[in-house]
Amino acid sequence: MNLQQLGYLLFASLVLVVLPLLVTRRALLRRVAGERMVRFGAWARLQLIPEPEPDPLALDMYRARQRQKLYADIARLRRILASDEEMSATRQLGNRIAYDWLLNEFERTRRQAGSVYLYDVLDDWSAAPASPAAATPVLASGPRSRSTVEVLDIGWR
């Protein structure tokens, strides 16, 4: 018996014996190959469906919104830290840990490439206080506060 005849014999036995047995005995088919075929089908479906590419504008808007939330939380914690001497030491420590965590998170989002953010927060607690004279805006209407208008001549004279 050569290999070609053996192949024909195996194919005929598969078609005439095994296939009708599996078709008539669905419970046997489910037990033998059911779970494997379900897993294979789920894997094949995942491989065939392409993963959608995220919209860069939507990602930037999401990051900007996250950054705004962080900025609002940092501002709220700054107000709390400025007046928390009446609180317990545990709450004060918790407030400072939360403030440090928010600053670190804010810096991490600042380093993300490709994003434009509206706010930049500086760590005002570690900076030296500015002099009161420099912080006061000048409201005088003298010659120093006049604005100049730039005129751009375009066209014919």
PyMOL commands that set and color helices and strands:
alter all, ss='L'
color gray80, all
select helices_A, chain A and resi 3-24+26-48+56-82+89-110+132-135
alter helices_A, ss='H'
color red, helices_A
deselect
rebuild
show_as cartoon
